Amino acid sequence: MKYILLTLCSVCLLASCSSKRQYSASSSDEPNAGRYHQQKDSIPQRLPTLLEMTDPTPQAEPLSRGGNKPYNLFGQNYTPMIGATQHAEVGIASWYGNKFHGHLTSNGETYNMFGMTAAHKTLPLPSYVRVTNLDNKQTAIVRVNDRGPFHRDRIIDLSYSAASKLGMLQQGTARVQLELLQSPAMLAQLQVTEPEQCFIQVFASSDNNKLQQLQQQLKQQQALPTEIRPASGIFRLLVGPTTDKQQAQRWLSQLKAGSFPSAYFSDSRLCS
């Protein structure tokens, strides 16, 4: 009965939230009313499950091919913050549902109102943000993959599941704080600053059991870090990793002087 009342209240209040969303997932500057089956947005017939409200794990992803160029809508210019590594914002959140479900988002993905996603006017696509409902202190992590909301006083449009997790379905909108957790610029920064790792290939074979025996032999005789990796139908026994090139040279000399005279750097550019 509680869920039925909640759903009925949400229907009445929907006009104050996602029905005002006039633009989503459109590559053109003007909204295309004909591309949607519904004139106005509507509430789903069921509440999201606990699994559908599980926060996604922020991941380092490259910029999407679509949705990251400057654009103009309703006479307003927008420039996506593709180089953002920090961003915090306070404002009003809304949510969008049935009307846009199954249609393309601004970066070319398919909008799923039961996914933990969101739309933002200028954050990089994709990026991950933590959204905190400042009225009830509930939080959710969402993956930003769409543009919007293009309503003057709103800063983010949440999926149905995200809005439900934040406890804002009944009100339709909520005062929230956004915190950027992961963006493509962070990925680029990570790739530049992360030290290059060096490996030494000791042996390669299609017999993984044999490599495991050699791995144990190495650990007992020379106490070196090792790992076995699959590669094109075979397995490779590697010593490493290390970011110290001098240490890598010492390990290689140690291996060659011992039981593995054929050992070599798996990538000489990184190790020599």
Steps between C-alpha positions, in 0.01 A plus 500: 500500500792730581646455152159561334455829684855602413440426134173699494669798665783481251255509208347820635835666553666385180403820323740685728801286413573293193212630284680835484803333350485631144819363354683172541724287285451712190784576263317807366478842663121493510288244688333246272155428642429243230776264603324401825184289535370717785418869498586530870713289732331244727583288802588129459245243615735355763764613745865412431647195674785518751733359233398774256584759766852364559765770459728443198873479570670811358730395216758684295339521153604692189286784364197390303504584130172687533371763735827671591509787251377856571131543410224759500146442622218751541750779434735385777858388430641201691864384509557150645772485766696221332815582700329496840670312782316680781145629513247569775159659462186566703158540345171335411477148357210357301450159334378356171317178421274321251504755218875467451544132594654304212605811305857609435682718748724786388807276486325234290410251773146382572325664793387252763285662767583206730875559468699728732564777248449873463503797264706815555545805278882512495666213692710268279323202346543260663588600853401384847358724771380456855161664552392587854142595582557791737154463656528137611880438463447197275768448233534327166778458244394547138668477162439815295429404138248759383446876464240693698294612681438820304287658767630826641523397865612135473851356490452126443237262364507160670377163385192356668713256706739772616212728597340218693822429690524868593143498632377771260236321292207640695625860494622477139797728571757531778778730612822310438877526505710351219858378537702380201657160573645388166539659158688434173747776595586304814568196280737703281674636809536150640648371175761778496609469863484123551855349492573254222525143623769263382465121464752228412375199306649182639313230311199450273302181452152367426539283813386717789582228755862503389516877540354475849776258595763739362334784688537311829862422413570869443342598830706244691833559328504873431207652692388717208146627439333303221172466317357286221307669220306348208600620154364377163448137597810471720601598851792727590697482823610852589723644769384839625366755489749767597527867415872507588702441183818425693318239704363352176855469363613326821209257482576418136869434576398284797264293285748456215774390741264245653257256342353736240770613253235583237316755717442839339313827550142464377520866386853630469374859457370501858784310665825612343 
